[in-house]
């Protein structure tokens, strides 16, 4: 069976960063990691994590693309900020009052998402009220799945930045 070429785009020189604050559910993080690999977006995981990242756990979860992801693990929010002091932050919350479609997303920005069960902490949302965004829904659901929310925002950011304007068929 022959391998067909895949639709590709050129990675950004200064990629968007995906930040997960205390993620709890391994399959969500795995799905987000796959999206990060597909978009060449670094993934920052802020502890505590609701799962282990050792080689056995990753292999058992079937994350055969994990080696393609630029993953950084930070012990705390302050450790993440110390490692990324100048990065612009955009926080995403189901309780936001402004749409992510109004966000001024630019390459290099950090897209910050919270825990599946409770989202981002109130203190963090208060500190960054001017850059907190939500994804509008048309139905009466509490929130979107975390991995879906990351994909929606990240691909919109890539589209706006022009990263998806020129596509080609490649390996």
C-alpha positions as CSV (number, residue, x, y, z in Angstrom):
1,X,0.0,0.0,0.0
2,X,1.5,3.3,-1.0
3,X,1.8,6.3,1.3
4,X,-0.1,9.3,0.1
5,X,1.3,12.8,0.7
6,X,-0.4,14.8,3.5
7,X,-1.5,18.4,3.4
8,X,1.1,20.5,5.3
9,X,1.9,24.1,6.1
10,X,5.2,25.7,7.1
11,X,5.7,25.9,10.9
12,X,5.8,29.4,12.5
13,X,9.2,30.7,13.4
14,X,7.7,31.8,16.8
15,X,5.0,29.3,17.5
16,X,2.0,29.6,19.8
17,X,2.6,27.9,23.2
18,X,-0.1,25.7,24.7
19,X,-0.2,25.8,28.5
20,X,-2.1,23.4,30.6
21,X,-2.4,24.3,34.3
22,X,-2.8,21.1,36.4
23,X,-4.4,18.9,33.7
24,X,-6.2,15.9,35.2
25,X,-7.2,13.5,32.4
26,X,-4.5,11.7,30.5
27,X,-6.4,11.2,27.2
28,X,-7.1,14.9,27.0
29,X,-3.5,15.8,27.5
30,X,-2.6,13.1,24.9
31,X,-4.9,14.5,22.4
32,X,-3.6,18.0,23.0
33,X,0.0,16.8,22.7
34,X,-0.9,15.3,19.3
35,X,-2.4,18.6,18.2
36,X,0.8,20.3,19.5
37,X,2.9,17.9,17.5
38,X,0.8,18.5,14.4
39,X,1.1,22.3,14.7
40,X,4.7,22.4,16.0
41,X,3.4,24.2,19.1
42,X,5.4,23.7,22.4
43,X,3.3,22.2,25.2
44,X,3.8,23.4,28.8
45,X,2.4,21.3,31.6
46,X,2.1,22.9,35.0
47,X,2.1,20.5,38.0
48,X,0.5,18.8,39.7
49,X,-0.5,16.5,36.9
50,X,-3.3,14.0,37.3
51,X,-1.1,11.3,35.7
52,X,2.4,10.2,35.2
53,X,4.7,11.1,32.3
54,X,7.2,8.2,32.6
55,X,8.0,6.2,29.5
56,X,5.9,3.2,30.5
57,X,2.8,5.3,31.1
58,X,3.2,7.2,27.8
59,X,3.8,3.9,25.8
60,X,0.8,2.3,27.6
61,X,-1.4,5.2,26.6
62,X,-0.4,4.7,23.0
63,X,1.2,8.1,22.6
64,X,3.6,7.0,19.8
65,X,4.0,10.6,18.7
66,X,5.1,11.9,22.1
67,X,8.7,12.3,20.8
68,X,7.4,14.8,18.3
69,X,6.1,17.1,21.0
70,X,8.3,19.9,22.6
71,X,7.1,19.3,26.2
72,X,8.1,21.3,29.2
73,X,7.0,20.5,32.7
74,X,6.9,23.2,35.3
75,X,6.5,22.7,39.1
76,X,4.2,25.6,39.5
77,X,2.6,28.6,37.8
78,X,5.4,30.8,39.2
79,X,8.0,28.4,37.7
80,X,6.3,28.6,34.3
81,X,6.4,32.4,34.5
82,X,10.0,32.4,35.5
83,X,10.8,30.2,32.5
84,X,8.6,32.3,30.2
85,X,8.8,35.8,31.7
86,X,8.0,37.9,28.6
87,X,5.4,35.7,26.8
88,X,2.0,37.3,26.3
89,X,-0.7,35.3,28.0
90,X,-4.3,34.5,26.8
91,X,-6.4,32.6,29.3
92,X,-9.4,30.6,28.3
93,X,-12.4,30.0,30.6
94,X,-15.9,28.7,30.3
95,X,-16.9,31.6,32.5
96,X,-15.3,34.4,30.4
97,X,-17.5,37.2,29.1
98,X,-15.6,37.9,25.9
99,X,-15.1,35.7,22.9
100,X,-11.8,34.2,21.8
101,X,-12.7,35.6,18.3
102,X,-12.0,39.1,19.7
103,X,-8.6,38.1,21.2
104,X,-5.5,39.7,19.8
105,X,-3.6,36.4,19.2
106,X,-0.1,36.7,17.9
107,X,2.7,34.1,17.2
108,X,4.6,33.4,20.4
109,X,1.7,34.0,22.7
110,X,0.8,31.5,25.4
111,X,-2.7,30.0,25.3
112,X,-3.5,29.0,28.8
113,X,-6.1,26.4,29.8
114,X,-7.1,25.0,33.2
115,X,-8.1,21.8,34.8
116,X,-10.9,19.8,33.3
117,X,-12.9,19.8,36.5
118,X,-12.7,23.4,37.6
119,X,-10.9,25.4,34.9
120,X,-8.4,28.1,35.9
121,X,-8.2,29.4,39.4
122,X,-10.1,32.7,40.2
123,X,-6.9,34.5,41.3
124,X,-5.3,33.9,38.0
125,X,-8.4,35.0,36.0
126,X,-8.6,38.1,38.1
127,X,-4.9,38.9,37.5
128,X,-5.5,38.5,33.7
129,X,-9.1,39.8,33.3
130,X,-8.2,41.8,30.2
131,X,-6.8,38.7,28.4
132,X,-9.4,36.1,29.4
133,X,-11.5,34.6,26.7
134,X,-14.2,32.1,26.2
135,X,-15.5,30.0,23.3
136,X,-19.2,30.7,22.6
137,X,-21.5,27.7,22.5
138,X,-24.9,27.5,20.9
139,X,-26.3,24.9,23.2
140,X,-26.7,24.7,26.9
141,X,-23.6,22.8,27.9
142,X,-21.4,23.6,30.9
143,X,-18.2,23.7,28.8
144,X,-16.4,22.1,25.9
145,X,-13.9,19.3,26.3
146,X,-10.5,20.6,27.0
147,X,-8.8,19.0,24.0
148,X,-11.5,20.4,21.7
149,X,-11.2,23.9,23.2
150,X,-7.4,23.9,22.7
151,X,-7.8,22.8,19.1
152,X,-10.4,25.4,18.3
153,X,-8.3,28.3,19.8
154,X,-5.0,27.1,18.4
155,X,-6.2,26.6,14.8
156,X,-7.9,29.9,14.9
157,X,-4.7,31.5,16.1
158,X,-2.8,29.7,13.3
159,X,-5.3,30.8,10.7
160,X,-5.2,34.5,11.8
161,X,-1.4,34.5,11.8
162,X,-1.3,33.3,8.2
163,X,0.3,30.0,9.1
164,X,-2.3,28.1,7.1
165,X,-2.4,30.4,4.1
166,X,0.1,28.4,2.1
167,X,-0.3,24.7,2.1
168,X,1.5,22.0,0.2
169,X,1.5,18.3,-0.1
170,X,4.5,16.7,1.7
171,X,5.7,13.7,3.6
